[in-house]
Amino acid sequence: MVYQYLTLLLLFLAGCNGSADLRYKAVPSAAAATYKVISVKDGDTFVLLMNNREQVVRLAHIDCPEKKQPFGNQAQQFVSDRCWGKRVSLVHHYQYDRNRRLIAEVILEDGCNLNKELVQNGLAWHFKRYSNDEEYAALEAIARQQRKGLWADEHPGAPWNWRRR
């Protein structure tokens, strides 16, 4: 079944000159709230200013390697390069994890979805335990096939297994 999705996505990408369009599909409102990113904790967690208060955001649908894991620092650097000190928009449903982090997709100033960029570049897993989003699954399958980022490793260690150690 995954291969069927992969094939369909590859056919779609072939029609897009081989690159996925990861821009947010909805037309942003002129009044859409943006927030300044003030700190990047790791590949899937950062801090922004929301209503003059610090809010920790956990990226939805994905799980990046931990800092001490292979590709953990690369994921953190990727996020920092893309959004530190910049303004971002959030797509969320007011859901928080047990650590009171807001779970969200992050839309960058250029309209790109940071969460999807991480998966596409092989710097994050699709976190299937908490997400059944087929687009993330397809992006991960392509990154695996192309051996991008952490998928270049013969046996990449999933962060959820790393944390149990």
Secondary structure, DSSP 8 states (H G I E B T S, - for coil): -HHHHHHHHHHHHHTTTT----B--S---TT---EEEEEEEETTEEEEEETTEEEEEEETTEE---TTSTTHHHHHHHHHHHHTTSEEEEEEEEEE-TT--EEEEEE-TTSBBHHHHHHHTTSSEE-TTT---HHHHHHHHHHHHTT-GGGGSSS---HHHHHH-
